[in-house]
């Protein structure tokens, strides 16, 4: 079993931190190998120094199900300290919030995908730390989908949003600590930043290799397998196809009442389904899209994660659905992460031209080839920030 940054932070000697007022950005997944939450460990190690808690999207207890469902500030009664929501009235810590602390400790499990808000919450915290003269410490955790494979187009900054602030690819291949270093340097934040490294983590590991318990970082990533398919399956959020929310297997299964699975499979040869089995399923979501209606689609079983290209696979599936269901398939037009003008799919894909190419049934291989120069440039830059 590896040791996370949380383990190493609690074990290590930190004479400089004695007497400092501490804040902790965390959620339910901020636990050690015995499921003890970071707030208890930090408070035990530095008695009386924990002065404020900060929570990301979905709330301190990850109780909020979907995007644009805000959390309010509250009080952590067993500690008598404030819990400040960074997915409510503000996404960036205010001066009043930062007045409570000298050092902000961050212990969040990222899922290795551009479309996940925790890394942008961290970036706003780093901006506030620079502005108000505070230090940030990242307690590093594994990238659940590994640190070798990097996939997808780099975001066009015209489509920057809270699900993609920076021009990084869909599957970024960095740990949360590495990504924080990368963002702090490459995008000019320049805060005082320290990353507490893990011990024993290797870049080729996915989460099931770590020996660590899985606590869902957000309500619809209940297992490491849901995280493994998420870099591709998140695209359904920008469509009228159910991504499986409202079922017990979100993102692992997807579908809609109008889908006939045979038509999709026939357009997706076996060599385009490497590393997975697509099992035909029917399901009825209890909430979200198509609630109470029978949807037909697929469950993705990953059989070889190194040969499975999650983003490419889901783009191919998307194109087959567009090809077969013109008139009934459509893009989500409702607001998405507080963006009321741009389509959700353009924010998720990070490039309007990618969406148009898929709509026009252009060859996916050619599309993938077109984004390689920017992807390779990102890989070269990101590799400079590897800690493992």
C-alpha positions as CSV (number, residue, x, y, z in Angstrom):
1,X,0.0,0.0,0.0
2,X,1.3,3.5,-0.9
3,X,1.5,6.4,1.5
4,X,-0.4,9.5,0.4
5,X,0.6,13.0,1.0
6,X,-1.7,13.1,4.0
7,X,0.2,10.2,5.6
8,X,3.5,11.8,5.0
9,X,2.3,15.2,6.2
10,X,1.1,13.7,9.5
11,X,4.3,11.6,9.9
12,X,6.7,14.4,9.0
13,X,8.4,17.1,11.1
14,X,7.1,20.6,10.3
15,X,8.7,22.9,12.9
16,X,7.8,26.0,10.7
17,X,4.1,25.2,10.9
18,X,3.9,25.2,14.7
19,X,1.7,28.0,15.8
20,X,0.4,28.7,12.3
21,X,-3.4,29.0,11.7
22,X,-4.4,26.2,9.3
23,X,-7.2,25.9,6.8
24,X,-8.2,22.6,5.1
25,X,-9.7,22.2,1.7
26,X,-11.2,18.7,1.8
27,X,-14.3,16.5,1.2
28,X,-15.3,12.9,2.2
29,X,-12.5,11.3,0.2
30,X,-9.9,13.1,2.3
31,X,-9.2,10.0,4.4
32,X,-6.2,7.8,5.3
33,X,-6.0,4.1,4.7
34,X,-8.1,3.5,7.9
35,X,-10.9,5.9,6.7
36,X,-9.9,8.5,9.3
37,X,-10.7,11.9,7.9
38,X,-8.0,14.5,7.4
39,X,-9.6,17.1,9.7
40,X,-9.2,14.7,12.6
41,X,-5.6,13.8,11.7
42,X,-4.6,17.4,11.2
43,X,-6.3,18.5,14.5
44,X,-4.5,15.7,16.4
45,X,-1.1,16.5,14.9
46,X,-1.5,20.3,15.3
47,X,-3.9,20.7,18.2
48,X,-6.0,23.9,18.1
49,X,-4.4,25.1,14.9
50,X,-7.2,24.1,12.5
51,X,-9.2,27.3,12.1
52,X,-11.3,26.8,8.9
53,X,-12.6,24.2,6.5
54,X,-13.1,24.9,2.8
55,X,-15.3,22.6,0.6
56,X,-15.4,22.1,-3.2
57,X,-18.3,21.3,-5.5
58,X,-20.9,18.9,-4.1
59,X,-20.4,20.1,-0.6
60,X,-18.3,19.1,2.5
61,X,-20.2,15.8,2.7
62,X,-20.4,15.4,-1.1
63,X,-24.2,15.5,-0.7
64,X,-25.1,17.7,-3.7
65,X,-25.7,15.5,-6.8
66,X,-25.2,17.6,-9.9
67,X,-23.7,20.8,-11.3
68,X,-25.1,24.2,-10.4
69,X,-26.4,22.9,-7.0
70,X,-24.7,25.2,-4.6
71,X,-23.6,24.6,-0.9
72,X,-23.8,27.3,1.7
73,X,-21.3,28.1,4.5
74,X,-21.8,26.3,7.7
75,X,-20.1,25.4,11.0
76,X,-18.2,22.3,11.8
77,X,-19.8,21.8,15.2
78,X,-17.4,19.2,16.7
79,X,-14.6,21.7,16.1
80,X,-16.5,25.0,16.3
81,X,-14.9,26.3,13.2
82,X,-16.4,27.7,9.9
83,X,-16.9,25.6,6.8
84,X,-16.6,27.9,3.8
85,X,-18.2,26.7,0.5
86,X,-16.3,27.3,-2.6
87,X,-19.2,26.3,-4.7
88,X,-21.8,28.8,-3.5
89,X,-21.7,32.5,-3.4
90,X,-18.1,32.4,-4.5
91,X,-15.6,30.0,-6.1
92,X,-12.5,31.9,-5.0
93,X,-11.8,32.3,-1.3
94,X,-12.5,35.9,-0.2
95,X,-10.3,38.0,1.9
96,X,-12.6,37.5,4.9
97,X,-12.2,33.7,4.5
98,X,-8.5,33.9,4.2
99,X,-8.2,36.1,7.3
100,X,-8.8,33.0,9.4
101,X,-5.7,31.2,8.3
102,X,-2.0,31.4,7.5
103,X,-1.6,28.2,5.6
104,X,-4.1,26.4,3.4
105,X,-3.8,22.6,3.3
106,X,-5.4,20.9,0.3
107,X,-6.4,17.2,0.4
108,X,-8.6,16.4,-2.5
109,X,-8.8,13.4,-4.8
110,X,-8.7,14.5,-8.4
111,X,-9.8,12.1,-11.1
112,X,-7.3,12.8,-13.8
113,X,-9.8,14.5,-16.2
114,X,-10.0,18.1,-17.4
115,X,-13.7,18.2,-16.8
116,X,-13.6,18.0,-13.0
117,X,-14.0,21.2,-10.9
118,X,-11.7,20.3,-8.0
119,X,-8.5,21.3,-9.8
120,X,-10.0,24.7,-10.6
121,X,-11.1,25.2,-7.1
122,X,-7.5,24.6,-6.1
123,X,-6.3,27.1,-8.7
124,X,-8.6,29.8,-7.3
125,X,-7.3,29.0,-3.8
126,X,-3.8,29.5,-5.1
127,X,-4.7,32.8,-6.6
128,X,-6.3,33.9,-3.3
129,X,-3.2,32.7,-1.4
130,X,-0.9,34.8,-3.6
131,X,-3.2,37.8,-3.3
132,X,-3.5,37.6,0.5
133,X,0.0,36.4,1.4
134,X,-0.8,32.8,2.4
135,X,0.9,29.5,1.7
136,X,-0.7,26.5,0.1
137,X,0.3,22.9,0.8
138,X,-1.0,20.1,-1.4
139,X,-1.2,16.7,0.1
140,X,-0.6,14.6,-3.0
141,X,-2.9,11.7,-4.0
142,X,-2.9,9.1,-6.8
143,X,-4.3,9.9,-10.2
144,X,-7.0,7.2,-10.3
145,X,-6.6,6.7,-14.0
146,X,-2.8,6.5,-13.9
147,X,0.0,8.9,-14.8
148,X,1.2,7.4,-18.2
149,X,-1.7,7.7,-20.6
150,X,-2.6,11.3,-21.7
151,X,-5.5,11.7,-24.1
152,X,-7.4,14.3,-26.0
153,X,-7.4,17.7,-27.5
154,X,-6.1,20.6,-25.4
155,X,-8.8,23.1,-24.5
156,X,-9.3,26.2,-26.7
157,X,-9.2,29.0,-24.1
158,X,-12.2,30.7,-25.8
159,X,-14.1,27.8,-24.1
160,X,-12.6,28.2,-20.7
161,X,-15.0,27.6,-17.9
162,X,-15.2,26.0,-14.4
163,X,-15.0,22.6,-16.1
164,X,-11.9,23.7,-18.0
165,X,-9.9,26.8,-17.1
166,X,-6.6,25.9,-18.8
167,X,-5.5,24.5,-22.2
168,X,-4.8,21.0,-21.0
169,X,-6.0,17.7,-22.5
170,X,-9.1,15.7,-21.4
171,X,-6.9,13.1,-19.6
172,X,-4.0,15.1,-18.2
173,X,-1.8,12.3,-16.7
174,X,-0.7,14.2,-13.6
175,X,-1.3,13.8,-9.9
176,X,-3.1,16.7,-8.2
177,X,0.2,17.9,-6.7
178,X,1.9,17.8,-10.1
179,X,-1.0,19.6,-11.7
180,X,-0.9,22.3,-9.0
181,X,2.8,22.9,-9.7
182,X,2.1,23.0,-13.4
183,X,-0.7,25.5,-13.1
184,X,1.1,27.6,-10.6
185,X,4.1,28.0,-13.0
186,X,2.7,27.8,-16.5
187,X,-0.3,30.1,-15.9
188,X,1.5,32.6,-13.8
189,X,-0.3,32.3,-10.5
190,X,3.0,32.3,-8.5
191,X,1.7,31.5,-5.0
192,X,3.9,30.0,-2.3
193,X,3.3,26.3,-2.9
194,X,4.5,23.1,-1.5
195,X,3.5,19.6,-2.4
196,X,3.9,16.7,0.1
197,X,4.8,13.8,-2.1
198,X,3.4,10.3,-1.8
199,X,5.6,7.3,-1.1
200,X,5.4,4.2,-3.3
201,X,3.1,5.5,-6.1
202,X,4.3,4.7,-9.6
203,X,3.0,6.4,-12.8
204,X,1.6,3.1,-14.2
205,X,-0.7,2.5,-11.3
206,X,-4.4,3.0,-11.5
207,X,-6.4,3.3,-8.3
208,X,-7.0,-0.4,-7.9
209,X,-3.2,-1.0,-7.8
210,X,-2.7,1.4,-4.8
211,X,-4.2,-0.7,-2.0
212,X,-6.0,2.4,-0.8
213,X,-9.7,2.5,0.0
214,X,-12.0,4.3,-2.4
215,X,-14.3,6.9,-1.0
216,X,-16.3,8.6,-3.8
217,X,-14.9,12.1,-4.4
218,X,-18.3,13.1,-5.8
219,X,-21.7,11.4,-5.7
220,X,-21.6,10.0,-9.3
221,X,-18.1,8.5,-9.2
222,X,-19.0,5.6,-6.8
223,X,-16.1,3.3,-7.7
224,X,-12.6,3.4,-9.2
225,X,-14.1,1.8,-12.4
226,X,-16.5,4.8,-12.8
227,X,-13.4,7.1,-12.6
228,X,-11.6,5.0,-15.2
229,X,-14.3,5.5,-17.9
230,X,-15.0,9.1,-16.8
231,X,-12.5,10.9,-19.1
232,X,-14.6,9.8,-22.1
233,X,-18.0,9.2,-20.6
234,X,-18.3,12.7,-19.2
235,X,-19.2,13.9,-22.7
236,X,-22.7,12.6,-22.4
237,X,-23.4,15.4,-19.9
238,X,-23.5,17.7,-23.0
239,X,-26.2,15.6,-24.7
240,X,-29.7,14.1,-24.3
241,X,-28.1,10.7,-23.8
242,X,-28.1,9.6,-20.1
243,X,-24.7,9.3,-18.6
244,X,-26.2,6.9,-16.0
245,X,-27.0,9.5,-13.4
246,X,-29.9,8.3,-11.3
247,X,-28.6,4.7,-11.6
248,X,-26.2,2.7,-9.5
249,X,-23.5,2.8,-12.2
250,X,-23.2,6.4,-13.5
251,X,-20.7,6.8,-16.4
252,X,-20.1,3.1,-16.6
253,X,-23.4,2.8,-18.4
254,X,-25.1,5.2,-20.8
255,X,-28.1,5.2,-23.1
256,X,-31.4,6.7,-24.1
257,X,-34.9,5.4,-25.0
258,X,-34.3,5.9,-28.7
259,X,-31.0,3.9,-29.0
260,X,-31.0,0.5,-30.7
261,X,-27.7,-1.1,-29.6
262,X,-27.2,-3.3,-32.6
263,X,-26.9,-0.3,-34.9
264,X,-24.2,1.3,-32.7
265,X,-22.1,-1.9,-32.4
266,X,-22.2,-2.5,-36.1
267,X,-20.6,0.9,-36.7
268,X,-17.9,0.3,-34.2
269,X,-15.5,-2.4,-35.3
270,X,-13.8,-4.5,-32.7
271,X,-10.4,-2.9,-33.2
272,X,-12.1,0.4,-32.2
273,X,-13.2,-1.2,-28.9
274,X,-9.8,-2.1,-27.6
275,X,-9.5,-2.9,-23.9
276,X,-13.2,-3.0,-23.2
277,X,-16.4,-5.0,-23.6
278,X,-19.6,-3.1,-24.4
279,X,-22.4,-5.1,-22.8
280,X,-25.9,-4.2,-23.9
281,X,-28.1,-3.0,-21.1
282,X,-31.5,-1.5,-20.3
283,X,-31.9,0.8,-17.3
284,X,-34.4,3.3,-15.8
285,X,-32.9,6.3,-14.2
286,X,-34.6,7.4,-11.0
287,X,-33.6,11.0,-11.6
288,X,-31.9,13.3,-14.1
289,X,-32.3,12.6,-17.8
290,X,-35.1,10.2,-18.9
291,X,-36.1,9.6,-15.2
292,X,-38.5,6.7,-15.0
293,X,-38.1,5.8,-18.7
294,X,-36.4,2.7,-20.0
295,X,-33.1,3.5,-21.7
296,X,-31.2,1.2,-24.0
297,X,-27.4,1.4,-24.2
298,X,-24.2,-0.1,-23.0
299,X,-22.2,-0.8,-19.9
300,X,-18.5,-0.4,-20.4
301,X,-16.4,-3.2,-18.8
302,X,-12.7,-2.3,-18.9
303,X,-10.6,-5.5,-19.5
304,X,-7.3,-3.9,-20.4
305,X,-6.9,-0.3,-19.1
306,X,-3.6,0.3,-20.9
307,X,-5.2,-0.4,-24.3
308,X,-8.4,1.5,-23.5
309,X,-8.5,5.0,-24.8
310,X,-11.5,6.3,-22.9
311,X,-11.9,9.7,-24.7
312,X,-11.5,8.3,-28.2
313,X,-13.9,5.4,-27.5
314,X,-16.6,7.7,-26.2
315,X,-16.2,10.1,-29.2
316,X,-16.6,7.2,-31.5
317,X,-19.8,6.1,-29.7
318,X,-21.1,9.7,-29.8
319,X,-20.5,9.9,-33.5
320,X,-22.3,6.6,-34.1
321,X,-25.3,7.8,-32.2
322,X,-25.3,11.1,-34.2
323,X,-25.1,9.1,-37.4
324,X,-28.0,6.8,-36.5
325,X,-30.4,9.2,-34.7
326,X,-30.5,12.5,-36.4
327,X,-33.7,14.2,-35.3
328,X,-33.9,12.5,-31.9
329,X,-30.4,13.0,-30.6
330,X,-29.6,16.6,-29.6
331,X,-27.1,18.6,-27.6
332,X,-28.0,19.8,-24.1
333,X,-29.1,23.4,-24.4
334,X,-29.7,24.2,-20.8
335,X,-27.1,26.2,-18.7
336,X,-24.0,24.2,-17.7
337,X,-21.7,25.4,-15.0
338,X,-23.1,28.9,-15.1
339,X,-22.5,29.3,-18.8
340,X,-25.7,30.4,-20.5
341,X,-24.5,31.2,-24.0
342,X,-22.1,28.4,-25.1
343,X,-23.3,24.8,-25.5
344,X,-22.4,22.5,-22.7
345,X,-20.7,20.1,-25.2
346,X,-18.4,22.9,-26.4
347,X,-17.3,23.5,-22.8
348,X,-16.8,19.8,-22.2
349,X,-14.9,19.1,-25.4
350,X,-13.2,22.4,-25.0
351,X,-13.4,23.2,-28.7
352,X,-16.4,24.1,-30.9
353,X,-14.5,22.8,-34.0
354,X,-14.3,19.3,-32.5
355,X,-18.0,19.3,-31.9
356,X,-18.6,20.4,-35.5
357,X,-16.2,17.8,-36.9
358,X,-18.0,15.0,-35.0
359,X,-21.4,16.3,-36.1
360,X,-20.2,16.3,-39.7
361,X,-19.2,12.7,-39.4
362,X,-15.6,13.4,-40.1
363,X,-13.1,10.6,-39.7
364,X,-12.2,10.2,-36.0
365,X,-8.7,9.0,-36.8
366,X,-8.1,12.3,-38.7
367,X,-9.6,14.3,-35.9
368,X,-7.3,12.7,-33.4
369,X,-4.3,13.3,-35.7
370,X,-5.2,17.0,-35.8
371,X,-4.8,17.5,-32.1
372,X,-1.5,15.7,-31.7
373,X,0.9,18.7,-32.1
374,X,-0.7,20.6,-29.2
375,X,-1.0,17.4,-27.1
376,X,2.7,16.6,-27.6
377,X,3.6,20.1,-26.6
378,X,1.6,19.7,-23.4
379,X,3.1,16.3,-22.6
380,X,6.6,17.8,-23.0
381,X,5.8,20.7,-20.6
382,X,3.9,18.6,-18.1
383,X,6.7,16.1,-17.9
384,X,8.9,18.8,-16.3
385,X,6.6,18.7,-13.3
386,X,6.6,15.0,-12.7
387,X,7.3,14.1,-9.1
388,X,7.4,10.3,-9.6
